[in-house]
C-alpha cells in the first residue's frame, strides 16, 4: 500500500506524514508553540488526533506506518 496515504484530502493534515510532523513537533518540549507554527490550536489538534486515531483503529497498518515514520 501507499507508505504515506492521504486520508483527509483538503485538510491541513491530509497525509500520514502531516500527522507525524505534528506528533514530532509536539515532542519538542513546547507543544503549544509547535502547534502554533503549524497554524493549529489545541482544539484543532484534538479533533485531528481523534480522526487519525479512529482511522488507525480501522486500519492497523496505519499505526505500523506511523511508527516507522516516527522512528525515521
C-alpha positions, 0 to 999 in steps of 0.5 A: 500500500501507499507508505504515506496515504492521504486520508483527509484530502483538503485538510491541513493534515491530509497525509500520514506524514502531516500527522507525524510532523505534528506528533514530532513537533509536539515532542519538542518540549513546547507543544503549544508553540509547535502547534502554533507554527503549524497554524493549529490550536489545541482544539484543532489538534484534538479533533485531528488526533481523534480522526487519525486515531479512529482511522488507525483503529480501522486500519492497523497498518496505519499505526505500523506506518506511523511508527516507522515514520516516527522512528525515521 
